[in-house]
Amino acid sequence: MGAIRMYCGIQITTMVTYMLGTGALRALCRKKALRSAEFPAHNTQTHMTSKNQLGRAKLPRALVGLLTLLAIAVFINYIDRGNLSIAAPLLKDELGVSPARLGFLLSAFFWTYAALQPVYGWLVDRLNVYWLFAACFSVWSLATAATGLVHVFAVLIVLRFVLGVSEAVIFPANSKIIALNYPEEHRGLANAVVIAGISLGPGMGLLLGGTLMARFGWRPFFAVLGLVSLLWVPAWIRWMPKTKPVASGGIAAAAPSLLEFLRLRSAWGTCCGLWCGNYVNYFLLTWMPYYLIREQHYSMASMAKIGGSGYLLGAGCAAVSGWLADRWIMAGASPTKARKTFAAGAPVCVAILLALCATTQPGVSVVLLVAAMAFFGVSASNIYAISQRLAGPDAAGRWVGFQNGFGNLSGAVVPVVTGLVLERTGHFAWAFLITAGVELLAAVFWGLVLGPVEPVLWQGKTKANVAPAVSGATAVDAGD
C-alpha cells in the first residue's frame, strides 16, 4: 500500500514538474519560430538588428560582479545564522546548559532578525543602500568571530541578538539593489542566484562546518569564519555602483506607508506566501539533522552528506528555474504567468513529497526529503522578483522589509510546533504532514491570493485604469 501511495505521489509530482518546465520551453520554441518568420534569411539588416537586441539583453560585466557579491553575502549570511545549530551539541556540553536554555539561545537570532526587517526596508529606501549593506556585513562578521571567544551564556545571547540586527538588512537591501540595477527580464536569474545562497549556506555549513568543528572545535570555526568573511567588504566597495542610488520615481514620497501596504491584497499574498514557505525552510534548517540522526539512525557524517546534498541540489534548481522564468518572459510570457507558475507550482511538489516522507519506508523517505529540498529551491527562485515588480524601485526595499518581517516569524513557530508534536507522538510523521499542509497553503497564496504581478501605483503617483485591491484601499494594484 505504501508503494502505491509513493507511486501515485511521484506521478503527480512529475506532472507538475512537466507543467513548470515545458511551459517555458514551449514559449521559447514559439518565439524562435516567430523570429524565423519575421526575419527571413535574405534580410541582412533585420538580422543584425535582432542580434543587437539579443546582445543588449546580456548583463554587463559590472552587474555580473555585483550579483556574484550579493550571492556570496547571502551564502555567508546563512552559514553564520545556522552554524550555532551545528555547534549546539558541543556548546551544550561545554557550557552545561539545559535544553530549554539552548532552545532560547538558538531562537534569539530570529527575534531581532524578524523585528528589524521593516526598519531596514524603510532605511534602504532612504539611505545609500550600498554603504548600509557594507556596514551591516562588517558588524555581523565581527559578531560571528566574537561568538567563538566568549564563555558567558548571557554574552552569547547578546551576540545572537546583534547577529540578527545586522543580518536583517540582507533581503531588503538585495531587493532594492536588484530593482535599481537589473531589468525585469533578468530579475528571475538575479534573484535565483541570490536565493541559491539560502541553500548553499546551510549545505556547505553542514558539509564543512560539521567536519571542521569535529576536528578543531566550534570556537576556532566561528572566529576564523567571521574574520575571513571580512574580506568580502573591500571587494564590495570595489564593485558596488558608485553613483548614489536613485529610484525611478525620484521621490521618497512614492514609497508606501505600512497602512498603505497592508491594504493591498498582493501584499498579503506575498507575506503569507513567504511565511508558509519559510515554515518549510526553517523546519529543514532546525529539525532535519535531528530527524536523520535520531529517527533514521544515520551517523553525523552521513547526515552531513545527505543534508548538504539536498541543499546543494536546491541551490542548483533555484538558479535553473529563475533562468527559465526569465527566458519565458523574453519569449513573450507575462511576468504574472512566468513568475506565478514557479512560485505556486513548485510548493505543490514540495507538499506531496513531504507528505510521502511521513508514509513511506525509512530509506525511501530520505530520497523524497532530498527531492523536496530540490523543489523548494524551485519555489523560492521567483518570489522576490514578484515583490520587486509589484513594489517598483521606489518601494522595493520597504516592501521586502515588510514581507520578510512577517515571513520570518515562522522561524519562531516551527521549532516549538515540531517539538510539541514530537513530544506527543514520538515520531516525525505528523510533523511532516503539518509542514506539507502549510506548504500547500503557500501555493494558494502565491497562485490565488496574490493576483496579477503588475506594478502597484502608490499614493502621489498618477492613477489611471486601476481598481482597488481591497475595499476602501488608497493604494491600488495595477491591472493586467
Buried (B, 14 or more C-beta within 10 A) or exposed (E): EEEEEBEEBBEBBEEBBEEBBEBBEEBBEEBEEEEEEEBEEEEEEEBEEBEEEEEEEEBEEEBEBBBBBBBBBBBBBBBBBBBBBBBBBBBBEEBEBEEEBBBBBBBBBBBBBBBBBBBBBBBBBEBBBBEBBBEBBBBBBBBBBBBBEBEEBEEBBBBBBBBBBBBBBBBBBBBBBBBBBBEBBBBBBBBBBBBBBBBBBBBBBBBBBBBBBBEEBBBEBBBBBBBEBBEBBEEBEEBBBEEEBEBEBEEBEBBBBEEBBBBBBBBBBBBBBBBBBBBBBBBBBBBBBBBBBEBBEBEBEBBBBBBBBBBBBBBBBBBBBBBBBBBBBBBEBBBBBBBBBBBBBBBBBBBBBBBBBBBBEEEBBBBBBBBBBBBBBBBBBBBBBBBBBBBBBBBBBBBBBBBBBBBBBBBBBBBEBBBEBBEEEEEBBBBBBBBBBBBBBBBBBBBEBBBBBBBBBBBBBEEEEBEBBBEEBBBBBBEE
